[in-house]
Amino acid sequence: MHYESKIVGAMRPDNTPADNDRVEIGPTRLAYDEWHAAGLECPDLPAMREYRWRKLTQAIVDRGLDGLLMYDPLNVRYATDTTNMQLWCAHNPCRACLLLANGHMVLWEYGALPYMSAFNPLVREVRGGGSFFYFATGNRTEEKAADFANTIDALLREHCGTGAKKRLAIDKIQIAGLQALQKHGITVCDGEEVTERTRAVKGPDEIKAMRCAMHACEQSIAAMRTVAAPGVTENDVWAELHRQNIRRGGEWIETRILSSGVRTNPWFQECGPRVINNNELLAFDTDLIGCYGMCADISRTWFVGDGEPSAEQKRLHRIALEHISENTDILKPGVSFRELCETGNALPAEFVPQRYGSKYHGVGLCDEWPSIKYPMDWEERGYDGVLEPGMMLCVEAYIGAVGGRDGIKLEDQVLITENGVENLTHCPFDERLL
């Protein structure tokens, strides 16, 4: 069954909205104009939504489940393509989505506002009453959780015909809700496995959406590059990335990992009020949720100043670039995670102690499954799997020695194709460091 979109306004020939009165948030005219100039094709959003809905429903059926209950805002986004106060809802779980094995989808919306999802007819019901976190319900938490569980049980019986045995996968839920569902005899299964594995392989329109999001992110990075200069603060530079992302219809940034000078080593220091000095390194990791809710995860390190990088800075950058380049070249369908862990470019011993947490990781609406580790981490944290066409990965490196002054962070985002790999990242490296 194909559902028509309810986006307000007609569509232009280039598949972009003809007006700005649409309900759902999305790209701006600036982004559309840039994509048109770059020859990029926008995704067919109704088709993308149906692809995700069908794929997630099939995953439920394949696992013998009666339904999937999602509270994670990104899973709700994947299932419904709806947004509402994403960051607030991440720590105040009030939005939930139940997808049943017959494809019937129910959204519990903040304030039970039906118009927030009216553009997507795949959402068949909008309800209220999905909240039972303490701020919202106080000493009535168990009561409200029981009400919610009663509703879930009724929906399972109505749409799945289940008797005493009901199997419901859940990604995240608070203790009161879990206990209330279990009192109905519902067997609770792992919903994160369902959503992570389903989201891992992207469909044609998701790939188009990601190409657009990456281009918008790279335009934002280019604008940030013009701000990065001696005398400005790290926060000034980071603020420009956020501003440019929002200007193009992007959504938020998951971290604030940007550092300069001696703060580039060790890694994972967040940006702050430090003033960037002349002839220093500036390194960042975008972790940016951009247009269409797609994550554009790019890392670059720049030399800032009117001088020349040192031989050591160039050496570190060369090692980092060789690392991600060689590790990209070995990607192709059918390669196992274990093989990727054990092959490719080996980190020089001096950089192993401060190695990045993963050699590769999946990416889509955010950092996603899988996370592929370095050989020395396999026994403790590694797990196997196989690359498939349509997967997207980030290939990362942090190169910085313990006690060293500088560190280099580089990261590209790639697509696994039928025959190999395509690098989706076109953001230039700093020529002075090459």
Secondary structure as UniProt FT lines:
FT   TURN            13..14
FT   HELIX           29..38
FT   HELIX           45..62
FT   TURN            63..64
FT   STRAND          67..70
FT   HELIX           73..80
FT   HELIX           86..91
FT   STRAND          96..100
FT   TURN            101..102
FT   STRAND          105..108
FT   HELIX           110..112
FT   HELIX           114..117
FT   TURN            118..119
FT   TURN            121..122
FT   STRAND          125..127
FT   HELIX           134..137
FT   HELIX           138..140
FT   HELIX           141..160
FT   STRAND          166..170
FT   HELIX           175..182
FT   TURN            183..185
FT   STRAND          186..190
FT   HELIX           191..200
FT   HELIX           204..227
FT   TURN            230..231
FT   HELIX           234..247
FT   TURN            248..249
FT   STRAND          252..253
FT   STRAND          258..260
FT   HELIX           261..264
FT   TURN            278..279
FT   STRAND          280..285
FT   STRAND          288..289
FT   HELIX           291..293
FT   STRAND          295..296
FT   STRAND          299..304
FT   HELIX           311..329
FT   TURN            333..334
FT   HELIX           337..342
FT   HELIX           349..351
FT   TURN            353..354
FT   STRAND          360..363
FT   STRAND          367..372
FT   HELIX           375..377
FT   HELIX           378..381
FT   TURN            389..390
FT   STRAND          391..399
FT   TURN            402..403
FT   STRAND          408..416
FT   STRAND          421..423
FT   HELIX           431..433
//
